[in-house]
Amino acid sequence: MSKRLAAEFFGTFWLVFGGCGAAVLAAGVPNLGIGFAGVALAFGLTVVTMAYAVGGISGGHFNPAVSLGCALGGRMPWSDLLPYWVAQVIGGLVAGSVLYVIASGVSGFTPGAFATNGYAELSPGGYSLLAGALIEVVLTAGFIVVILGSTSTMAPAGFGPLAIGLALTLIHLVSIPVTNTSVNPARSTGVAFFAETAAVGQLWLFWVAPLAGAAIGALIWRGLLEPE
């Protein structure tokens, strides 16, 4: 169990540090910024690289919603769920802390939103609570279907991490303007406490909606799509 939890810690650290780091350090650089598309790709690459690196140890969840979906999908024992969540959240918080120290190493630094998720006034595009909740539920459900499908016995062997990483890239391309994309409570928690905004007060949504979406995705897979 200790190796599996260590894998989830390091995988979640890599996801939050790489994805949110791209948003904080590289997205807005004048004339050199990578923009929304670059941030979306960064999140996808973190999952691809770390899933290949440690996915064989822990399953490569790096996300409490994914762990819930895997438990509901019969891919992990329920007794592992809480320890996985703890390791993932700690990994996200450590990544946020390291990123904050690096980002604050330039004169004139202000945290601002610090790559946090939000709705209404904290949404990049000003989208409402309902819009934010709905897109997080729908995209997390789809993400779980991709994960369970691409790692099932009917899928080509060895391509699961690539499909999952591409799915996460697509998810970010769609939803960055709406909520700045969570689909991952550990990612949202990891940076929320460093922002100057009211991100912590909106953090509840980025636990509730992804977990609800994960449950829906797992039920869709098991009820409609899972091979006999």
The 8 nearest C-alpha neighbors of each residue, nearest first, counted from 0:
[[1, 3, 2, 4, 79, 5, 57, 82],
 [2, 0, 4, 3, 5, 6, 82, 57],
 [3, 1, 5, 4, 0, 6, 56, 57],
 [2, 4, 57, 6, 0, 5, 1, 56],
 [5, 3, 7, 1, 6, 2, 86, 8],
 [4, 6, 2, 8, 3, 7, 1, 9],
 [7, 5, 3, 9, 4, 8, 53, 10],
 [6, 8, 4, 10, 5, 61, 9, 87],
 [9, 7, 90, 5, 86, 87, 11, 6],
 [10, 8, 12, 6, 11, 7, 13, 5],
 [11, 9, 7, 13, 12, 61, 8, 49],
 [12, 10, 61, 14, 13, 90, 8, 9],
 [11, 13, 90, 9, 94, 91, 15, 10],
 [14, 12, 10, 16, 11, 15, 17, 9],
 [13, 15, 11, 45, 17, 12, 16, 18],
 [16, 14, 18, 12, 19, 186, 17, 13],
 [15, 17, 94, 20, 13, 19, 14, 18],
 [18, 16, 20, 14, 15, 13, 19, 21],
 [17, 19, 42, 41, 21, 15, 20, 14],
 [20, 18, 22, 21, 15, 16, 114, 17],
 [19, 21, 17, 23, 16, 22, 18, 24],
 [20, 22, 25, 18, 19, 24, 38, 23],
 [21, 23, 26, 19, 20, 38, 25, 24],
 [24, 22, 20, 21, 19, 25, 114, 113],
 [25, 23, 21, 20, 22, 26, 102, 27],
 [24, 26, 21, 32, 28, 27, 22, 33],
 [27, 25, 32, 33, 34, 22, 28, 21],
 [26, 28, 32, 25, 29, 34, 33, 24],
 [27, 29, 32, 31, 25, 26, 30, 24],
 [30, 28, 31, 32, 27, 26, 25, 33],
 [31, 29, 32, 28, 27, 33, 26, 34],
 [30, 32, 28, 29, 33, 25, 27, 26],
 [33, 31, 28, 26, 27, 25, 34, 29],
 [32, 34, 37, 26, 25, 31, 35, 38],
 [35, 33, 26, 37, 36, 32, 38, 27],
 [34, 36, 38, 37, 39, 33, 172, 26],
 [37, 35, 39, 38, 34, 40, 172, 33],
 [36, 38, 33, 40, 34, 39, 35, 41],
 [37, 39, 41, 35, 40, 36, 21, 22],
 [40, 38, 168, 171, 36, 42, 37, 41],
 [39, 41, 43, 37, 168, 38, 42, 44],
 [42, 40, 38, 44, 18, 43, 39, 37],
 [43, 41, 18, 45, 39, 40, 44, 168],
 [42, 44, 164, 168, 40, 167, 41, 46],
 [43, 45, 47, 41, 46, 42, 48, 40],
 [46, 44, 14, 42, 48, 43, 47, 49],
 [45, 47, 164, 44, 49, 43, 48, 50],
 [48, 46, 164, 44, 160, 50, 161, 45],
 [49, 47, 45, 51, 50, 46, 44, 52],
 [48, 50, 52, 51, 46, 10, 47, 53],
 [51, 49, 54, 59, 47, 52, 53, 48],
 [50, 52, 49, 48, 54, 53, 47, 160],
 [53, 51, 49, 50, 54, 48, 55, 47],
 [54, 52, 56, 55, 50, 6, 49, 51],
 [55, 53, 59, 50, 58, 56, 57, 51],
 [54, 56, 53, 58, 57, 59, 51, 52],
 [57, 55, 54, 53, 3, 58, 6, 2],
 [58, 56, 3, 59, 54, 55, 6, 7],
 [57, 59, 54, 55, 60, 56, 53, 50],
 [60, 58, 54, 50, 57, 61, 53, 7],
 [59, 61, 62, 65, 58, 66, 7, 57],
 [62, 60, 11, 7, 10, 87, 59, 63],
 [61, 63, 65, 60, 183, 64, 185, 87],
 [64, 62, 66, 84, 65, 67, 184, 183],
 [65, 63, 210, 67, 66, 62, 213, 209],
 [64, 66, 68, 62, 67, 63, 60, 69],
 [67, 65, 63, 69, 64, 68, 60, 70],
 [68, 66, 70, 64, 65, 69, 71, 63],
 [67, 69, 213, 65, 71, 217, 66, 70],
 [68, 70, 72, 74, 66, 67, 71, 75],
 [69, 71, 75, 67, 73, 72, 68, 74],
 [72, 70, 68, 69, 73, 217, 67, 214],
 [73, 71, 69, 217, 70, 74, 68, 221],
 [72, 74, 70, 71, 75, 69, 76, 68],
 [73, 75, 69, 72, 70, 76, 71, 147],
 [76, 74, 70, 73, 69, 77, 79, 66],
 [77, 75, 78, 79, 70, 74, 80, 73],
 [76, 78, 79, 80, 70, 75, 81, 71],
 [77, 79, 76, 80, 81, 82, 75, 70],
 [80, 78, 77, 82, 76, 81, 83, 75],
 [79, 81, 83, 77, 78, 82, 84, 66],
 [80, 82, 84, 83, 79, 85, 78, 77],
 [83, 81, 85, 84, 79, 80, 86, 4],
 [84, 82, 86, 80, 81, 85, 87, 79],
 [85, 83, 81, 87, 63, 82, 86, 88],
 [84, 86, 82, 88, 87, 83, 89, 81],
 [87, 85, 8, 83, 89, 84, 88, 4],
 [88, 86, 90, 84, 8, 85, 89, 11],
 [87, 89, 185, 91, 85, 90, 86, 84],
 [90, 88, 92, 86, 91, 87, 93, 85],
 [91, 89, 12, 8, 87, 93, 11, 88],
 [90, 92, 189, 88, 94, 12, 89, 93],
 [91, 93, 189, 95, 89, 94, 90, 96],
 [92, 94, 96, 90, 95, 91, 89, 97],
 [93, 95, 12, 16, 91, 97, 92, 96],
 [96, 94, 190, 92, 98, 189, 93, 97],
 [97, 95, 93, 99, 94, 98, 92, 100],
 [98, 96, 94, 100, 99, 95, 93, 101],
 [97, 99, 95, 101, 96, 100, 102, 94],
 [98, 100, 102, 96, 97, 101, 103, 95],
 [101, 99, 97, 103, 98, 102, 96, 104],
 [102, 100, 98, 104, 99, 103, 97, 105],
 [103, 101, 99, 104, 100, 98, 105, 24],
 [102, 104, 100, 101, 108, 105, 99, 109],
 [105, 103, 101, 102, 100, 106, 108, 99],
 [106, 104, 103, 108, 107, 102, 101, 109],
 [107, 105, 108, 104, 103, 109, 102, 101],
 [106, 108, 105, 109, 103, 104, 110, 102],
 [109, 107, 103, 106, 105, 110, 102, 104],
 [108, 110, 111, 107, 103, 195, 113, 102],
 [111, 109, 113, 194, 195, 112, 108, 193],
 [112, 110, 195, 113, 109, 194, 196, 114],
 [111, 113, 194, 114, 115, 196, 195, 110],
 [114, 112, 194, 110, 111, 115, 23, 190],
 [115, 113, 112, 19, 22, 23, 116, 190],
 [116, 114, 113, 191, 112, 190, 187, 198],
 [117, 115, 179, 178, 187, 181, 180, 114],
 [118, 116, 121, 122, 178, 201, 198, 115],
 [117, 119, 122, 121, 128, 127, 178, 126],
 [120, 118, 127, 125, 126, 122, 121, 128],
 [119, 121, 122, 125, 118, 117, 126, 123],
 [122, 120, 117, 118, 119, 123, 125, 116],
 [121, 123, 118, 125, 117, 178, 119, 124],
 [124, 122, 176, 125, 177, 121, 179, 178],
 [125, 123, 176, 122, 126, 177, 178, 119],
 [124, 126, 122, 119, 120, 123, 127, 118],
 [127, 125, 119, 177, 124, 122, 118, 130],
 [128, 126, 119, 130, 129, 118, 131, 125],
 [127, 129, 131, 118, 130, 132, 119, 126],
 [130, 128, 132, 127, 131, 133, 126, 134],
 [129, 131, 127, 133, 128, 132, 126, 134],
 [130, 132, 128, 134, 129, 133, 178, 118],
 [133, 131, 129, 135, 130, 134, 208, 128],
 [134, 132, 136, 130, 135, 131, 129, 137],
 [133, 135, 137, 131, 136, 132, 138, 130],
 [134, 136, 132, 138, 133, 137, 208, 182],
 [137, 135, 212, 208, 133, 139, 134, 209],
 [138, 136, 134, 140, 139, 135, 133, 212],
 [139, 137, 141, 140, 135, 136, 134, 142],
 [138, 140, 142, 212, 182, 136, 141, 137],
 [141, 139, 216, 212, 213, 137, 143, 138],
 [140, 142, 138, 144, 139, 143, 216, 137],
 [141, 143, 139, 145, 140, 144, 138, 146],
 [142, 144, 146, 140, 216, 145, 141, 213],
 [143, 145, 141, 147, 142, 216, 146, 148],
 [146, 144, 142, 148, 143, 147, 149, 141],
 [147, 145, 143, 149, 144, 148, 163, 150],
 [148, 146, 144, 150, 145, 149, 151, 143],
 [147, 149, 145, 151, 150, 146, 144, 154],
 [148, 150, 159, 146, 154, 151, 145, 147],
 [151, 149, 159, 147, 148, 146, 154, 152],
 [152, 150, 148, 153, 154, 149, 147, 225],
 [151, 153, 154, 150, 155, 156, 148, 226],
 [152, 154, 151, 155, 226, 148, 149, 150],
 [153, 155, 149, 152, 151, 156, 150, 148],
 [156, 154, 158, 157, 153, 149, 152, 159],
 [155, 157, 158, 154, 159, 150, 152, 153],
 [156, 158, 159, 155, 160, 161, 150, 154],
 [157, 159, 161, 160, 156, 155, 162, 149],
 [158, 160, 149, 162, 150, 161, 157, 163],
 [161, 159, 163, 47, 162, 50, 158, 164],
 [160, 162, 164, 158, 163, 159, 47, 165],
 [163, 161, 165, 159, 160, 164, 166, 158],
 [162, 164, 166, 160, 161, 165, 146, 159],
 [165, 163, 43, 47, 167, 161, 46, 166],
 [164, 166, 168, 162, 167, 163, 43, 161],
 [167, 165, 163, 169, 164, 168, 162, 170],
 [166, 168, 170, 164, 43, 169, 165, 163],
 [169, 167, 43, 39, 165, 171, 40, 166],
 [170, 168, 172, 166, 167, 171, 165, 173],
 [171, 169, 167, 173, 168, 172, 166, 174],
 [172, 170, 39, 174, 168, 173, 175, 169],
 [171, 173, 169, 170, 39, 174, 175, 36],
 [174, 172, 170, 171, 175, 169, 176, 177],
 [173, 175, 177, 171, 180, 176, 172, 170],
 [174, 179, 176, 180, 171, 177, 178, 172],
 [177, 175, 124, 123, 174, 179, 178, 122],
 [176, 178, 174, 175, 126, 124, 122, 179],
 [179, 177, 180, 117, 122, 116, 175, 131],
 [178, 175, 180, 116, 176, 177, 174, 123],
 [181, 179, 175, 178, 174, 171, 182, 116],
 [180, 182, 183, 187, 116, 205, 186, 179],
 [183, 181, 209, 139, 135, 180, 184, 138],
 [182, 184, 181, 62, 186, 185, 64, 209],
 [185, 183, 206, 187, 186, 205, 188, 63],
 [184, 186, 88, 188, 187, 183, 91, 189],
 [187, 185, 189, 183, 184, 15, 188, 91],
 [188, 186, 184, 185, 189, 181, 190, 191],
 [189, 187, 185, 191, 186, 190, 184, 92],
 [188, 190, 92, 91, 95, 186, 187, 185],
 [189, 191, 95, 188, 193, 192, 115, 187],
 [192, 190, 188, 198, 199, 193, 115, 194],
 [191, 193, 190, 194, 199, 188, 189, 198],
 [192, 194, 191, 190, 195, 113, 110, 99],
 [195, 193, 112, 113, 196, 110, 111, 191],
 [196, 194, 111, 110, 112, 193, 197, 113],
 [195, 197, 194, 198, 112, 111, 121, 199],
 [196, 198, 200, 199, 201, 195, 194, 121],
 [199, 197, 201, 200, 196, 191, 202, 117],
 [200, 198, 202, 201, 191, 197, 192, 203],
 [199, 201, 198, 197, 202, 203, 191, 196],
 [202, 200, 198, 199, 203, 204, 117, 197],
 [201, 203, 199, 205, 204, 200, 198, 206],
 [202, 204, 206, 205, 201, 207, 200, 199],
 [205, 203, 207, 206, 202, 208, 201, 132],
 [206, 204, 202, 203, 184, 208, 207, 209],
 [205, 207, 184, 203, 204, 209, 208, 210],
 [206, 208, 204, 210, 205, 209, 211, 203],
 [207, 209, 136, 211, 210, 205, 204, 135],
 [210, 208, 212, 182, 211, 136, 139, 207],
 [209, 211, 64, 213, 212, 207, 208, 206],
 [212, 210, 208, 214, 213, 209, 207, 136],
 [211, 213, 136, 140, 139, 209, 215, 210],
 [214, 212, 68, 210, 140, 216, 211, 215],
 [213, 215, 211, 217, 212, 216, 68, 218],
 [216, 214, 212, 218, 213, 217, 140, 219],
 [215, 217, 140, 219, 213, 143, 218, 144],
 [218, 216, 220, 68, 214, 72, 219, 215],
 [217, 219, 215, 221, 220, 216, 222, 214],
 [220, 218, 216, 222, 217, 223, 221, 215],
 [219, 221, 224, 217, 218, 225, 223, 222],
 [222, 220, 225, 218, 219, 223, 217, 224],
 [221, 223, 219, 220, 218, 224, 225, 217],
 [224, 222, 219, 220, 221, 225, 218, 226],
 [223, 225, 220, 221, 226, 222, 219, 148],
 [224, 226, 221, 220, 223, 227, 222, 148],
 [227, 225, 224, 153, 152, 151, 221, 223],
 [226, 225, 224, 221, 153, 223, 152, 222]]
